[in-house]
Amino acid sequence: METIHKIGRRKKSVARVYLSEGEGKIQINNKDLKDYFTVDTLQYKVNQVMNMTDNKDKYNITAKVFGGGITGQAEAIRLALARAVCELDPENRGVLKPEGLLTRDPRMVERKKYGQKKARKKFQFSKR
């Protein structure tokens, strides 16, 4: 099996995931999963796709991720993994699609407007 390469995005984060046959090692930016994501919920998000499709110990995962914060990075990796697993076996799509793991979340940070404090917040108004 050759290496499968997929890209996932979330907010400002971009993740490139390489999936190859192996024993279940996960490396993110040349660090182990537990060293890169110290929070359990983020580790769960990264492992969620492999656990749902029963591919936990069959493939090695190498991810390069940049931009955004750690939550956006974890969700970008999750999307890329879901796309890669669907390329391996199209039947996995039926498992992942109802959970919403194949959907790119389009929500982005709204830009700040001039004459305002933030995107929606205004400067204090003084009537007199």
N, C-alpha and C positions, 0 to 999 in steps of 0.2 A: 504494500500500500504506500502510495506517495503521500507527502504532507499536504493537508488541506489548509488553505489560507482564507480567512474571512475577516471582515471589518465590521465593528459595531460602534455606534455612537450614542451618546446621551449627554444633553446639555452641551458643554464645551469639551467633553472627553471623547477621545478617539482611541479605540482598542483594535490592535491587529493580533489575531489569534492564529497560532499554528498548531494543528492537531495531527499527531502521528502515533503509530502503534507503540505501546509500551506498557508500563506497570502502574500508571496513575499518578505520575509526578506532575505537579503544577508549579510552574515558574512564571513570575510576573516581574518584568524589568530585571531579570537575572537574580531575583530573590525568591525565596520560598513563599508559598501562599500565606502561611501563618506569620511570617516576618513582614510582608508587605501590608496585609490587612490584619491588624491586630484585633479588630472587633469581630465578635462571633457572627453577628447578623450579616456582615459583608462577606465573610467566608461562606456562609450559607448561600448567599445570592450567587456567588461564583460556582459553587458545587451543585446548585439546584438543577440545572439542565442535565448534568451527568447522572445525578441520583434518579431523576424521573425517567430517564431512558435506559437505566441499568448498564451504563458504560463507565462506571466509577473507576475500575481497575484495569481497563482495556487500553486506554489511550493516555499518552503524555501530552500535556498542554503547555505551550510556551506563549506568553502574551507580552506584547509591547504596548504600553498605554501611556498617554500623555494628555495634559490639559485637564481643567476642571478640578473638582475635589474628589475625595476618596469614594463617596457614595456614587457619584456619576461614573467614576472609573469602574467600579464593581458592576454596575448595571450595563455599561458598555461592553465589558467582557462577557457578561451573561448573554447579551444579544448576539455577539459574534459566535459564541459557543453554540447557541441554539441554531444559528444558520449553518454552522459547520456540521453539526450532528444530523441536520436534515439532509445535507448533501451525502452523508454516509449512507443513510437509510431513509428513504422518503416516508416510510411508515411512522417515523418519529414525529412527523408533522402533526399527525392526529392527536398525539399526546401533548405537544407543546403549544399548539395553536389555541385551544380553549383556555389555557392558563395565561395567555397574553404575552408569552415569552418571545414570539416572533414579530411583535409589533414595535416599531421604532417610536419612542415617545417624543412627540414633536415639541413639547413645551420647552421654551427657552426663556432666559431672563429678559424682561422688557427693558428697552433702552431708556435712559434718563432724557427728559426733555428740557430744553432751555427755558428759563423763567420759572422753573420748579425746583423743589429740593431734591426729589427723587423721581422715579418713573410716574408715580401717581400722587405722591405727597406734594402739597403746595407750601409756599412760604406763608407765614402767619399773616392774616389779613387784619388790618386795623381800620375800623370804620371812621374813627375820629383821631 
